Amino acid sequence: MRYEEENFEQADKRFPELDEAARRRARARVADGVEAQAALAEESVTTQLVKAYN
């Protein structure tokens, strides 16, 4: 699990637009086996769509 956490932390630096709630959701997906990059990218897209439609 330690390697996955470091991997998440490294990937997280590339997504400064994410808030803490988005990071928690992404971290939960990583714990379920999704790659950190994919989980963070999905949260980033969702955040951008919400901003665009609000």
C-alpha positions in Angstrom: 0.0 0.0 0.0 2.9 2.4 0.6 3.9 2.3 -3.0 0.3 3.2 -4.1 0.2 6.1 -1.6 3.5 7.5 -3.0 2.1 7.1 -6.5 -1.0 8.9 -5.6 0.9 11.8 -4.0 3.1 12.1 -7.1 0.0 12.1 -9.4 -1.9 14.5 -7.2 0.7 17.2 -7.8 -0.5 17.3 -11.4 -4.1 18.2 -10.4 -4.0 21.4 -8.4 -7.6 22.2 -9.3 -9.0 19.4 -7.1 -10.4 20.1 -3.7 -10.1 17.9 -0.7 -13.4 16.1 -1.4 -12.3 15.2 -4.9 -9.0 13.9 -3.6 -10.8 11.7 -1.0 -13.0 10.2 -3.7 -9.9 9.6 -5.9 -8.0 8.0 -3.0 -11.0 5.7 -2.3 -10.9 4.5 -6.0 -7.1 3.9 -5.7 -7.8 1.8 -2.6 -10.3 -0.2 -4.8 -7.6 -0.9 -7.3 -7.9 2.0 -9.8 -4.6 3.7 -10.9 -4.0 7.0 -9.2 -3.6 8.9 -12.5 -7.0 7.6 -13.8 -8.8 8.3 -10.5 -7.5 11.9 -10.3 -8.1 12.5 -14.0 -11.7 11.4 -13.7 -12.2 13.8 -10.7 -10.6 16.6 -12.7 -13.0 16.1 -15.6 -16.0 15.9 -13.3 -14.9 19.1 -11.6 -14.5 20.9 -14.9 -17.9 19.7 -16.2 -19.6 20.9 -13.0 -18.0 24.3 -13.3 -18.9 24.6 -16.9 -22.6 23.7 -16.3 -23.1 25.8 -13.2 
